[in-house]
Amino acid sequence: MGRNSPSDWPSWQTPDVDHRPYWWIELPWPINSAIYRRLSAMVVTGLRDAFRITDPGALTYTAWNKNEDERDLDLPVLGLARQV
């Protein structure tokens, strides 16, 4: 099947030694728009069904710079509140 075929689309992988404690996904490169759309749908479904997040306003973020002694990293462009 071709690269745009649903059977070729990636799916969530369970946490493993390299990705603990997170579920993860490996995407082919270059990524086409069909895969981006599928990934977006997977993320929305996961947030809604697994985490019970029904409103984007409920999302917060935590970010840090690994290369600068774990210094906090501000990402105002996300439009999300920073987790405290």
N, C-alpha and C positions, 0 to 999 in steps of 0.2 A: 504494500500500500504506500501511497505517497506521503510526503511530510505533512500535508494538511489533513490527513485522515484522522478521525477520532481515535482509532486504535493506536496511532503513533503519539498521541498527546501524552505528556508526562502526568504522573499522579503523585500524591503525597507519599512520602516515605516515612516510616516510623523512626523515632529517635535512635541513633546508634552512637558508637564511640566517638565519632568525629562531629556529631551534631547534637549532642545532649544539651539540654533536655527538649530540644525542639523537633517538631515535625519539619520536614524539608522537602525540597523539590529540586531536581537538576534539569535545567533547560538546555536544549540544543542551541548552538550558535551558528549562524545568525538566527534570531528568533523572528518568525513572521507574525503578522497581526492576528491570525487565527489563534496562535498559541497565547499571545498576550490577552486576547479576549477570554480564552478558556481559563487562564491563570486568574484573571480578575474575578470571574465567576466562582472559581474555587475558593478564593480568599473571602469573598462576600458570604458564601455558603458556610465556610468554616467559622467565621466570626458570628454569624447569625445562629447556626445550629449547634456548634460545639461550645461556644463561649456565651451564647444567649445575648449578644450585643444587637439591639434592635435599632439603635440610633447612633450615627457617627459621632454625635456630640459626647457620647460616653467613652470614646477612645482617648487614651493618654499615651505618652511615650516616655521612654528612658533611653538616653543615648550618651555615649562616652567615647573618648578618643583613646584607643588602645596604645597608640604611639606616643602619647603625652601623659603618662602616669595616670591613666584612667580619668582624665579631666572631663568634667561634664561638657557635653556638646549640645548647644542650642540649635534647634531646627525650626525657626519661626515660620518658614514657608509651608510647613506641614499643616498649619492651621489647627493644631491640636494642643491641648494643655500638657505641660510637662508633669510627669508623675512625681509626687512628693513622697 
